[in-house]
Amino acid sequence: MLGLIVNASICASIMLASLGFIIAMRGSEDAGAQSKPTLYSFKLFWLLVGLLYFFEFVRIIAVYNGNFEIDKLLFELSIIPFSLMSAPLVYFVVYLVKGSKSASTIFSLAVCVFGLCFSALVFLTPLEPPTLTYWSSMYDIGDLFFPLYISVLYILPILLIIGLLVVIIKRPIPKRIKYRITLSLVAISLVLDFSLVDKIAQIPELQVASRIFVLIGVVFAFLAYFPPMSIKERLEPPPHYDYEYEEEIDEDRD
């Protein structure tokens, strides 16, 4: 019982932290038109993370009450946000690299369609009864769906993140912007990596540990946009420098 409560608390923390982060980012909505697409895709990514762990949280409550039909249904529903998380991420990365809404939309829609097909495949394939553990119920989808998922919905975003990190490191941009993008990508990588481990793990302790790392990823995302004052003071460039940089980016994209 205690294991279920601890696991549920972690899932609830991820869900609330993700939604709280989205709400806190409302103050960034006054950003320029060029930065809004990345901001919206970033928010959508964290909304899907929150939705994923909402389903996981309710699943554990269903297991706690012995309702395993609801548990199975919620597991299948949780595959939807899980498989769609890569779509806004691809939009976010492609837009930062190319600055093109059309290219970002095409790539993200392709990933979205693949994610929906992956979700449909999970729904249509009969699942084996779950393994009940001290921490949760666990479904084994690794053998059936792991190669399909990792081929497109995992490897592609990770390669894009690595490529963008290389570009950011080499590009002469203000420290504040470099810090925000780099830490955001680290946060996204943590969530993407360990949500995958969460779904395919058959060791309950590994599943719980992966959820703790997902929670750490949400904290990193918050720190990317709301750094501590000591870090913020080191990152703030002279006002005219930041302004000129933003103008230069806008002109290049126009």
DALIN-V783558 format. One record per run of one state. SS is the DSSP state (A for helix, B for strand, O for the rest). FROM is the first residue (numbers start at 1). TO is the last residue. If there is no record, write none. Layout:
BEGIN
SS,FROM,TO / SS,FROM,TO
END
This chain:
BEGIN
O,1,1 / A,2,28 / O,29,32 / A,33,64 / O,65,67 / A,68,98 / O,99,100 / A,101,124 / O,125,130 / B,131,132 / O,133,136 / B,137,138 / O,139,141 / A,142,170 / O,171,174 / A,175,200 / O,201,203 / A,204,225 / O,226,228 / A,229,235 / O,236,238 / A,239,253 / O,254,254
END
